[in-house]
Amino acid sequence: MRTFHVYILTSVNRNVMYVGVTNNLENRLAEHRSGKGSAFTRRYQVHTLVHAEEYQYIEDAIAREKEIKGWRRSKKDALIEVTNPSWADLFETMVVIDPSLRSG
C-alpha cells in the first residue's frame, strides 16, 4: 500500500517554513538536503524536518497541505509544538504523526 506524507521543514533559526507533500518522505528530504528539492528550500536553507503526517490517499494529503499552507505562522508553530515541542530534527528518527492525532 502506498502512503503519502505532508511535512514541514524549517531553517536552523526557525524564521522560514516550507510545507510539502510527497509519496516518499525519506527520498524527498534527501533531495531538499542535497539542494535538489526546491529553489525555495535551497535558497533559504530549509532542511530541518519538524513535522510530518501520513495519509493513505493523495487527495487527503494534498488537502491537508493546502490547509496548513493557508494557516497563519502562529497556528503552524502551535501544530509543531504539540508533536515536537523541542523542534528537533525528525529526519534521524523519521517520526510521522498519525492524522488522527493532529490538531487543527
N, C-alpha and C positions, 0 to 999 in steps of 0.2 A: 504494500500500500504506500502510495506517495504522500508525503507530508509537505506542508508549506509553512514558512516562518515569517512573522513580522518582527522586525528588530529595530532597536535604537542604538546608534553609535554616538559617541561624543568625543570631543577633543580632550587632551590632558587637563586643561584648565577649565573644562566644562562650559565654555562660553558658546559652543556651537553644537547643534544636534543634527543627526541625519536619521530619517525613518525610511526603512526599506522593506521589501518583500522578496522572498526567494524560495526556491524548492530545494536548495542545497546550502544550508547556512554555513557549514564549515568551509566550503569552496568559495562562497561569496565573501566571507570575512577575509580569507586569504587573498582574494583579489583586491579588496579595499586596502589591506595592509601592504600589498606589494605595489600599490599605485595604479592598479589596473581596474579598480572598482568603478569609480565615477570621478569626473573632474572636480566635483564639489568636495568629496572626501579627500582627494589628493591635494587640492588647494588649501584646505583648512586643517589638514592633518587630523581627520576624524576617523579614529581607528579603534576606540575603546568600546567594546560591546557592554552595554549596561542593562539591556532589557531584551527579552525575546519571548515570543509566544508561538505556539504550534497549532496548526489548523489542518483539518483533513481535506477541505475544499478550497481551491484557489479563490473562488468568489468571496468566501468568508475572510480570507487573508487580505485580499485587496480592499474589501470594505473596511476592515479594521485599520489597515494602513492609512486609508483616506480619513477615517475618523480621527486617528491620532494626529495626523498632519494638520487637521483643522483646529486642534486644540491650542490654547494659549500655552506659553512656555511653562507657566506655573502648574498647569494640570499635567503636563508631561513629566515635570520634576516630581510631582506627587506620585504618579504611577511608578516611577523608578524607585522612589523612597520606600514604597510598600514592599517591593520584592527584593530590592538591592540597596538598603539604606546606606551602605558604605560606598556606593558607586564603584564597586570592584569590577575589574575587567572579567567578564564571564567567559571570555574566549577559552581560557585554560580549562575551565570546568564544563563549558557548554551547557549551562543551566538554562532550560527552556521552560517557561511558565505555561501551565495548563490554562486555556482560556477561561475555564470556569472559576479560576482563582483570581482573575484580573479585576481591577477596579475601574470605574469609569462608567 
